């Protein structure tokens, strides 16, 4: 399970993001990109010392400043099920193919050099 796949599956779910500076953001994930930049909506920002709080309608968080993310357990379970289904589907597809090249390549006409 890759982190970006997990984040993409978390769209619309509540999550907590802690930054390297110590600030934390609690909100609903709108989307994320390949650099793990995150858009949140309905956000409550908490200062590093925990004394101040701000309610923000939207927040954009750069991926390079994120320390960790906390997402609901249901999302983890959903992604595990989805990846298990995908791997079983891939196994079914590959078992229907021929082995090691089939009729392609190799010597033509079956003649051998002596």
C-alpha positions in Angstrom: 0.0 0.0 0.0 1.6 3.3 -1.2 1.0 6.5 0.8 -0.4 8.4 -2.2 -2.9 5.6 -2.9 -3.9 5.8 0.7 -4.3 9.5 0.6 -6.3 9.4 -2.6 -8.7 6.9 -1.0 -9.1 9.2 2.0 -10.7 12.0 -0.1 -13.7 13.4 1.8 -12.6 11.8 5.1 -11.6 13.6 8.3 -7.9 13.7 9.0 -5.3 15.3 11.2 -2.0 16.7 9.8 0.9 17.6 12.0 3.5 19.9 10.6 7.3 19.8 11.3 6.7 23.2 13.1 4.4 21.5 15.6 1.1 23.1 14.3 -1.7 20.7 13.6 -4.6 20.9 11.2 -7.8 18.9 11.6 -10.1 18.9 8.6 -11.6 16.9 5.7 -9.3 16.0 2.8 -10.3 17.6 -0.5 -7.4 16.2 -2.6 -3.7 15.7 -2.7 -1.1 15.7 -5.5 2.0 13.6 -6.4 4.1 15.7 -4.0 1.7 15.1 -1.2 0.5 18.7 -1.1 -2.8 18.6 0.6 -6.1 20.6 0.4 -8.3 20.5 3.5 -11.7 22.0 4.1 -13.5 22.9 7.4 -10.2 23.1 9.2 -9.3 23.7 12.8 -5.7 24.8 13.2 -3.9 24.4 16.5 -0.8 26.2 17.4 2.4 24.3 18.2 2.0 25.0 22.0 -1.7 24.1 21.9 -2.8 27.4 23.3 -4.4 28.9 20.2 -7.0 27.6 17.7 -8.2 29.0 14.4 -11.2 27.9 12.3 -10.4 28.1 8.6 -12.7 27.2 5.7 -9.8 25.9 3.5 -6.1 25.2 3.9 -3.4 24.2 1.5 -0.5 22.3 3.1 2.8 21.8 1.3 3.9 18.1 1.4 7.5 18.9 2.4 6.4 20.5 5.8 4.2 17.5 6.9 5.5 15.5 9.8 2.7 12.9 9.9 -0.9 12.3 9.0 -3.7 10.5 10.9 -6.5 9.0 9.0 -9.5 6.9 10.0 -9.1 3.1 10.4 -12.0 2.5 8.0 -9.9 4.0 5.2 -7.1 1.7 5.9 -9.4 -1.3 5.8 -11.0 -0.1 2.5 -7.6 0.3 0.8 -6.4 -3.1 2.0 -9.5 -4.8 0.6 -9.2 -2.9 -2.7 -5.5 -3.8 -3.1 -6.3 -7.5 -2.3 -9.0 -7.5 -5.0 -6.7 -5.8 -7.5 -3.9 -8.3 -6.9 -6.3 -11.3 -7.2 -7.6 -9.8 -10.5 -4.0 -9.4 -11.7 -3.2 -13.0 -10.9 -6.2 -14.2 -12.9 -5.2 -12.2 -15.9 -1.5 -13.3 -15.9 -2.5 -17.0 -15.5 -4.3 -16.8 -18.9 -1.3 -15.7 -20.8 1.2 -18.1 -22.5 4.6 -18.7 -20.9 8.0 -17.4 -21.8 7.4 -15.8 -25.2 5.2 -18.5 -26.9 5.6 -18.3 -30.6 7.7 -15.2 -30.7 11.5 -14.9 -31.1 14.0 -17.7 -31.0 15.2 -19.7 -34.0 13.0 -19.9 -36.9 12.3 -23.1 -38.7 13.8 -25.2 -35.9 17.1 -25.7 -37.7 20.2 -25.9 -35.6 23.7 -24.8 -36.4 26.5 -27.3 -36.2 
